[in-house]
Amino acid sequence: MKKSILLLSALMIFSCSGAQQAEKGLKSSPEKYLKTITATDLKTHLYIVADDTMEGRQTGEPGQKRAGQYLIDQYKAMGVSYPPAASSFYQSVPASFMNSRRGKLKDSENIWAFIEGSEHPEEIIVISAHYDHIGTENGEVFNGADDDGSGTVALLEMAEAFAKAKKDGNGPKRSILFLHVTGEEHGLHGSRYYSENPLYPLANTVADINIDMIGRRDDLHPKTNNYVYVIGSDRLSSELHTITNEVNDKYIKMDLDFRFNARDEPNRYYFRSDHYNFAKNGIPSVFLFNGVHDDYHKATDTPDKIEYDALEKRTQLAFAIAWELANRKDRIKVDRDGQ
């Protein structure tokens, strides 16, 4: 009898230990949820966000507001709400703020959605993309499918994947703020407004993953779309750079092209998208980008030209980076000067 009791106890201990290890393994691996990010779903969203009815999503205009409402409707459908510290999905960005530099823009809005962390809810991972574009000209709609419809719909798919993980009991340990910013095309206004009027203290912001144009290929990669430019990952945190490389090697296996991250790079892309308003405030940031192409800022940047297999893999990479940042034991450290 005593032997039987001892054997049963040992089996129970082994079983519990195994269950705990399995739970830890599932928590640390994004593979199940990576598979929910699909080219089909991205395409469905993008054909709506970059449709002619959105009128090129010019900052503050009715078309941009319709696109914003579509994003909010999708978040509601997947059960992802606005941040508890906010009163709605909108952060109002007044025209007076954006017109302080140039232009005659109307009042607009950043849009945010939020998944609260289970262990460190006060620590925030921001995932950003701008949802504005440049509107219409001479009756032509500038759809902005790649710029930045591609990043916009990537955020939707990533939010859905994190929501599914949370439903399974594997939600992120740190909180995720999905931030669709306005006014990028006119001077990074929406992200600048957020950085100057943050919903959560910038000191609590662990990192920004910024996605701007990830649905095409450029002339430097004529034979493959299995690449993405990575910009800024090593400027403030060596750990962010290591994480980006490691999760790509483990899960995605794309060519990470760092040429535009060179300090003397003449295009200065590091300073030209929304991550910079986080980076200049000392927040580690990584910018994912496919490079420019012949349809950049033209009416021909349409959803039929998007390479959805590439969009899927690049979105999965962003998700894998976010997953690691959100679930690792310790918050990444700022150990570089940003230069």
Buried (B, 14 or more C-beta within 10 A) or exposed (E): EEEEEEEEEEEEEEEEEEEEEEEEEBBEBBEEBBEBBBBEBBBEBBBBBBBEEBBBBBBBBEBBBBBBEBBBEBBEEBEBBBBEEBEEBBBEBBBEBBBEEEBEBBBBBBBBBBBBBBEBBEBBBBBBBBBBBBBBEEEEBBBBBBBBBBBBBBBBBBBBBBBBBBEEEBBBBBBBBBBBBBBBBBBBBBBBBBBEEBBBEBEBBBBBBBBBBBBBBBEEBEEEBBBBBBBBBBBBBBBBBBBBBEBBEEBBEBEBBBEBBEEEEEEEBBEBBBBBBBBEBBBBBBBBBBBBBEBBEBBBBBBEBBBBEBBBBBBBBBBBBBBBBBBBEEBBEBEBEBE
